[in-house]
């Protein structure tokens, strides 16, 4: 379980990484080469697909941070958790999501299934 908590922490830090090269290196380290990410707005595969998705989200939500919202629930190689999108320096979130990640045999993210529970107006 603590390994999955660490994976979730690293996963969220990638969404907050401003430096594109550092973000790409972190994606390559944490995600399997053939990893998939699917949510209501996206369906991508591989490191380049995940990187493009996160870059787009960072551009759309500038000045906002992704944070764990609640606790990680995990078993075997699967974790589910909520995250929130919060303006820097604020306490009130503007979005809440729910992700389920599955790891491969090397403890790298094999898949992410995302759901949006609360979205900002105009998003």
HUTA-V722588 format. One record per residue. RES is the residue in three letters. PSI is psi in whole degrees, 0 to 359 (* if undefined). Layout:
RES_PSI + RES_PSI
This chain:
UNK_317 + UNK_328 + UNK_320 + UNK_325 + UNK_318 + UNK_317 + UNK_315 + UNK_317 + UNK_314 + UNK_320 + UNK_310 + UNK_326 + UNK_331 + UNK_319 + UNK_335 + UNK_354 + UNK_119 + UNK_329 + UNK_119 + UNK_321 + UNK_317 + UNK_322 + UNK_315 + UNK_320 + UNK_320 + UNK_322 + UNK_313 + UNK_327 + UNK_323 + UNK_328 + UNK_142 + UNK_153 + UNK_328 + UNK_23 + UNK_151 + UNK_151 + UNK_124 + UNK_128 + UNK_182 + UNK_340 + UNK_353 + UNK_154 + UNK_98 + UNK_165 + UNK_147 + UNK_169 + UNK_317 + UNK_320 + UNK_316 + UNK_317 + UNK_316 + UNK_319 + UNK_311 + UNK_320 + UNK_316 + UNK_318 + UNK_320 + UNK_323 + UNK_321 + UNK_325 + UNK_49 + UNK_140 + UNK_7 + UNK_148 + UNK_140 + UNK_129 + UNK_151 + UNK_136 + UNK_97 + UNK_214 + UNK_163 + UNK_132 + UNK_121 + UNK_152 + UNK_154 + UNK_249 + UNK_23 + UNK_139 + UNK_144 + UNK_146 + UNK_157 + UNK_151 + UNK_159 + UNK_154 + UNK_117 + UNK_132 + UNK_139 + UNK_130 + UNK_359 + UNK_168 + UNK_340 + UNK_128 + UNK_158 + UNK_347 + UNK_152 + UNK_135 + UNK_170 + UNK_118 + UNK_148 + UNK_122 + UNK_146 + UNK_136 + UNK_154 + UNK_187 + UNK_347 + UNK_13 + UNK_31 + UNK_152 + UNK_123 + UNK_323 + UNK_151 + UNK_128 + UNK_122 + UNK_148 + UNK_147 + UNK_117 + UNK_327 + UNK_125 + UNK_148 + UNK_150 + UNK_136 + UNK_1 + UNK_*
